[in-house]
Amino acid sequence: MTTLIVTARDAKIKSSKIRNEGNIPAVVYGMEVEPVSIAVSMVDFIKVFKAVGETSTITITLDGKKISTLIHDVQHDPVSGNVLHVDFFAISENRPVTVSIPLVFEGVSPAVKNNVGNLVKVLYELEIEVLPKHLPHNLIIDISVLDVANAQILVQDIKLPTSAKAILDGEEVVALIASQQEESEESAVAIDFSQIAVQKKGKKEEDAE
């Protein structure tokens, strides 16, 4: 389990002063926790954030008390990209949380390999409800099952961790194979419409003369 040691801070102290001391101003709030202004080491936070992102439980230690949290929001400087502020959301290990989990596409699609069609990714993350102890860092989508044109992977096909359930309907499409023939036909139709528009425009100009 990932742990961060944080310290309580006076909300009246300027955030710039906290950052100059090598810390990030932050706040923790949520289930059964009163909002508390805190400071966390910039070096420690960046190391943890790179490792777990916003989809893993982080235990913060404040005055000896351990609090299970999720990173709810991270504010960055638009120019430097430095972290300006962090929101930690306190959770209960026995209550499910709703989180958007990144989808990672793995494998090789036979349909793509054999030039039958192109892979179209419809979703890049999936919102699920899950107990914190079963919270996954990501969800793996095996595209090797996409072997023919128009083949699809649906939400109901995704293997979810214990206690997890998808918020989206199971029939929603995650990824599919679009046949190259269909794409060519769509392009041809678009070109024909363009030519028709030009011809009509030319005829009007001749009539005007």
C-alpha positions in Angstrom: 0.0 0.0 0.0 1.3 3.5 -1.0 1.8 5.9 1.9 2.5 9.6 2.1 3.4 11.5 5.3 1.7 14.9 5.4 1.6 17.8 7.9 -1.2 20.1 8.9 -0.8 23.6 7.6 -2.1 27.0 8.5 -4.5 27.9 5.6 -3.5 31.6 6.1 0.1 31.0 5.0 0.6 31.8 1.4 0.8 28.9 -1.0 3.9 30.3 -2.6 5.8 30.2 0.7 4.8 26.5 1.1 6.1 25.7 -2.4 9.3 27.6 -1.8 9.9 25.2 1.1 9.7 22.2 -1.2 6.1 21.3 -0.3 2.7 21.3 -2.1 -0.3 22.9 -0.5 -3.2 20.4 -0.3 -6.5 19.5 1.4 -8.0 16.3 2.5 -11.8 15.8 2.8 -14.5 13.2 2.3 -16.2 10.4 4.1 -16.1 10.9 7.9 -13.3 13.4 7.6 -13.5 17.1 8.2 -11.7 19.2 5.6 -8.1 19.7 6.7 -5.4 21.9 5.0 -2.2 20.0 4.7 1.2 20.1 3.1 3.0 17.2 1.3 6.6 16.9 0.2 6.8 17.8 -3.5 9.4 15.1 -4.2 7.4 12.4 -2.4 4.1 13.3 -4.0 5.5 13.4 -7.6 7.1 10.0 -7.0 3.8 8.5 -5.8 1.7 10.2 -8.4 3.8 8.8 -11.3 3.5 5.3 -9.8 -0.2 5.2 -9.0 -1.9 8.1 -10.6 -5.5 8.9 -9.6 -6.8 5.4 -9.6 -5.1 3.8 -6.6 -5.6 4.1 -2.9 -3.1 6.2 -1.1 -2.8 6.2 2.7 -1.8 9.6 4.1 -0.4 9.8 7.6 -1.4 13.0 9.4 -0.3 13.4 13.0 0.0 9.7 13.4 -3.5 9.0 12.0 -3.8 7.0 8.8 -6.4 8.0 6.3 -7.2 6.1 3.1 -7.6 8.5 0.2 -7.8 8.9 -3.6 -6.3 11.8 -5.5 -9.3 13.7 -6.5 -7.8 16.7 -8.3 -4.3 17.9 -9.2 -3.8 21.5 -10.3 -0.8 22.3 -12.5 0.9 25.5 -13.5 -0.1 26.0 -17.2 3.4 27.2 -18.1 5.8 25.2 -16.0 3.6 22.1 -15.4 4.6 22.1 -11.7 2.0 20.8 -9.3 0.3 23.8 -7.5 -2.3 22.1 -5.3 -3.7 18.6 -4.6 -7.1 17.4 -3.3 -7.1 14.1 -1.4 -10.6 12.5 -1.1 -10.9 10.4 2.1 -12.7 7.0 1.5 -13.9 4.1 3.6 -12.5 0.7 2.9 -15.9 -0.8 3.3 -17.8 1.5 1.0 -17.6 1.3 -2.8 -16.3 4.3 -4.7 -17.0 5.4 -8.3 -13.8 5.9 -10.3 -12.9 6.2 -14.0 -10.3 3.6 -14.8 -8.0 3.9 -17.9 -8.3 1.2 -20.5 -5.1 -0.4 -21.8 -5.4 -2.1 -25.2 -3.1 -5.1 -25.6 -2.5 -7.8 -28.2 -2.7 -7.9 -32.0 -6.0 -7.9 -33.9 -6.0 -10.5 -36.7 -8.4 -8.3 -38.6 -5.9 -5.4 -38.6 -2.9 -7.6 -39.2 -4.6 -9.1 -42.3 -5.8 -5.7 -43.6 -9.4 -6.6 -43.2 -10.2 -3.4 -41.3 -9.0 -0.8 -38.9 -9.2 -0.7 -35.1 -11.5 2.0 -33.7 -11.3 2.7 -30.0 -14.6 4.0 -28.8 -13.7 4.3 -25.0 -10.4 5.1 -23.4 -11.6 4.8 -19.8 -14.5 3.1 -17.9 -16.3 4.3 -14.9 -16.8 1.6 -12.3 -18.1 1.2 -8.8 -15.8 -0.9 -6.6 -14.5 -1.4 -3.1 -11.2 0.5 -2.6 -9.3 -2.7 -1.8 -10.2 -4.0 -5.3 -9.5 -0.8 -7.1 -7.4 -1.5 -10.3 -4.8 0.7 -11.7 -6.1 0.1 -15.2 -8.3 -2.4 -17.2 -6.7 -4.6 -19.9 -8.6 -4.9 -23.2 -7.4 -7.9 -25.3 -7.9 -6.9 -29.0 -6.7 -10.3 -30.3 -10.3 -11.4 -30.2 -11.1 -8.9 -33.0 -10.6 -11.2 -36.0 -13.2 -10.2 -38.6 -14.7 -7.0 -40.0 -17.3 -5.4 -37.7 -16.1 -7.5 -34.7 -16.7 -5.7 -31.4 -15.7 -5.7 -27.8 -18.5 -4.6 -25.4 -18.4 -3.3 -21.9 -19.8 -6.6 -20.7 -16.8 -8.4 -22.2 -14.3 -6.6 -19.9 -13.0 -8.6 -17.0 -13.6 -6.5 -13.9 -12.0 -7.1 -10.5 -13.9 -8.5 -7.5 -16.7 -6.3 -6.2 -16.6 -4.1 -9.3 -19.4 -3.2 -11.6 -19.5 -1.0 -14.7 -21.6 2.1 -14.6 -22.2 2.0 -18.4 -24.6 -0.4 -20.0 -23.0 -3.7 -20.9 -24.0 -3.4 -24.5 -21.9 -0.2 -25.0 -19.1 -0.6 -27.5 -15.5 -0.4 -26.3 -13.7 -1.1 -29.5 -14.5 -2.4 -33.0 -13.1 -3.2 -36.4 -14.3 -0.9 -39.2 -13.9 -2.6 -42.6 -11.7 -0.8 -45.1 -14.3 -1.3 -47.8 -16.9 0.6 -45.8 -14.5 3.5 -45.2 -13.7 3.7 -48.9 -17.4 3.8 -49.8 -17.9 6.6 -47.2 -15.0 8.6 -48.8 -16.4 8.0 -52.3 -19.9 9.3 -51.3 -18.3 12.4 -49.8 -16.4 13.1 -53.1 -19.6 12.6 -55.2 -21.5 15.1 -53.0 -18.6 17.6 -53.5 -18.7 17.2 -57.3 -22.5 17.6 -57.4 -22.2 20.9 -55.4 -19.6 22.2 -57.8 -21.8 21.3 -60.8 -24.9 23.0 -59.4 -22.9 26.1 -58.6 -21.5 26.3 -62.2 -25.0 25.8 -63.7 -26.4 28.7 -61.6 -23.6 31.0 -62.7 -24.3 30.1 -66.4 -28.0 30.8 -65.9 -27.2 34.2 -64.4 -25.1 35.1 -67.5 
